[in-house]
Amino acid sequence: MPLPRPRLPVAQQPSVLVVVGAGPRGTGFLERLAAGLPALYGSRPLDIHVVDPHPPGGGRIWRAEQSPLLWMNSMAEDVTMFTDETVEQEGPVRPGPTLAEWAGIDGQTFPSRRAQGAYLRWVYEEAVAALGPAVTVHEHRTRVLRIGGPREGRQQVWLDGRAEPLAADLVVLTLGHLDAEPDIEQRELTDFAARHGLVHLPPAFTADQDLSALRPGEPVIVRGFGLAFVDLMVLLTEGRGGRYDESGTYHPSGREPVLHVGSRRGVPYHSKIGYAWQGERPPLPRFFGPDAVDELLKRPGRPDFRRDVWPLIDKELGFAHYHRLFAAHPGRTAVSWSAFEERYAAAGAGSPELHALVAAAVPDPADRLDLAALDHPLDGVRFASSGALQEGLRTYIAQDLTRRHDDAYSPDLAVFLGLLSVYGQLPRLGDVGGWWHGFFSYLASGPPGPRLRQLLALSDAGVVRFLGAGITVERDEDRGVFRAGGASVPGEWTEARALVEARLPEPSLERIRSPLLRALHRDGADVTASGLLAVDPADGRVLDRDGRPHPRRFALGPHTTARASGAFTRPRTGGPAFRQNDACARAALSFLRDLACRPLSA
């Protein structure tokens, strides 16, 4: 606990800021607050209350109390919490080490989440120390239940387990990902499981789930093939005593269940790219930059993502792809870059002219960017049997690993940079729906290559079985089992007494579990149908239902309409979240400064 300060005259009483959420986003906000404080707030006294039931820095996801087997899905050299000159911000750049530099580890390794949590804790402590002697930070290991108070007056922040609220001049919400109540289907599955003595694990953070009910040797249907599945796979194999030898072969412990996994796509997320960028980067943004967003916002009515936004994104990613192809692999093109670029720029997004240009300029279809085919690689593909599906998926995964670790396919890395650029523009458009974020994760935020090699070894060992694309799950009341089938092997079904939904919950306004967001909405804050808190993209101020920004309430992070690609990012990639943190911190400091300078009679 901080030491009490001497009692100050009323005019010198410290301003009070409450930060709700102490994970990487809250930590990043505090780092930017410390960077802007000398110029914008000076040496005036300030009390900061940081509220989170989990330890500051790592928060819930990166906490130390989790399995050491769980990794980040980023290499150590690709993780930073510090700004550089590529971040478009008004505040000063305060450089700092990447995770690799701080920990003194090989930058090409994929660290454990515990290691990232330790790095985040250090960043948090550095940010707090940089705030200076006039700032006192109070930590509260609990939840915020609701926020009250008039728009023009002090806010009341009610904490779980505390009778009296905190009185705050300004509140910043950095909540991270939120839980949700089960939807109708999940409730029906849970009721079915209870009636028949089965196991049903609804969508949740895998590291938080009790997996002990999944019994050795028994089949488990797993719906979801993203990062939540990778965590599940690790905890039920190595986490139960299995091991990989030097050749990569998996040796079961005998305590593993048999995981039958499928999803809408039927394939795992693409492997992380395993080579570094060389040469000139594509000049981004080109077709989906601030001017394009300005034009979309001028149109009457809200832009439709699929109709208005996606064609521009498609063209932007295509530009990144072909810029790299022509620059690094000109022998695989049929015209000059200058001729191609001129015609590409003139062609309409998604137009027949654009497709004809690409077909003529890039002879090999394998060198053309087809985002629809990437998103649905098994569409229309049918296998004669489950055995043929296993072989087909193993081949697909092996080919993906080869491609993502061979810079002959470096246009893939250019598309990744394009995805980051797109993410930097999207916050101004508000809630663009869940499809985009899932597509981004599938293409750009997949598992480390070693995890997919482990998946292949588990498939060879019979511990993992693939169900394919278009998976559906049925409840067989007569037999008292779950049944799963898919489009990849029509007519074939797998039965199991356990079903795991390997994915995060999808919050909505009706089902969001956060009492704080529910209370904010009841009090007039605008919350979208998908459960996101509406904020001003310029500085993160919470918007009411009339679109007015609240002068004393801010919000940052994935629970808002200005969600960015991540609270930390690769060095020298612009860091949209860093830009948002800086704008929010500067707006907060300016407000608190003006408040502190206001005459007592005001």
Secondary structure as UniProt FT lines:
FT   HELIX           10..12
FT   STRAND          15..20
FT   HELIX           24..40
FT   TURN            41..43
FT   STRAND          46..51
FT   TURN            56..62
FT   TURN            68..69
FT   HELIX           76..78
FT   TURN            85..86
FT   HELIX           99..103
FT   TURN            107..108
FT   HELIX           113..130
FT   TURN            133..134
FT   STRAND          135..140
FT   STRAND          144..148
FT   TURN            151..152
FT   STRAND          155..159
FT   TURN            160..161
FT   STRAND          166..168
FT   STRAND          170..173
FT   HELIX           184..196
FT   STRAND          199..201
FT   HELIX           206..208
FT   TURN            212..213
FT   TURN            216..217
FT   STRAND          219..223
FT   HELIX           227..236
FT   HELIX           238..240
FT   STRAND          243..244
FT   TURN            246..247
FT   STRAND          250..251
FT   STRAND          258..262
FT   HELIX           290..298
FT   HELIX           305..309
FT   HELIX           310..328
FT   HELIX           330..332
FT   HELIX           337..346
FT   TURN            349..350
FT   HELIX           352..361
FT   HELIX           365..367
FT   HELIX           371..375
FT   TURN            377..380
FT   HELIX           386..404
FT   HELIX           407..409
FT   HELIX           411..425
FT   HELIX           426..429
FT   HELIX           434..444
FT   HELIX           449..460
FT   TURN            461..462
FT   STRAND          464..468
FT   STRAND          472..476
FT   TURN            477..480
FT   STRAND          481..485
FT   TURN            490..491
FT   STRAND          493..496
FT   STRAND          498..501
FT   TURN            509..511
FT   HELIX           515..522
FT   TURN            523..524
FT   TURN            529..530
FT   TURN            537..539
FT   STRAND          541..544
FT   TURN            545..546
FT   STRAND          549..555
FT   TURN            558..559
FT   TURN            561..562
FT   TURN            571..572
FT   HELIX           576..597
FT   TURN            600..601
//
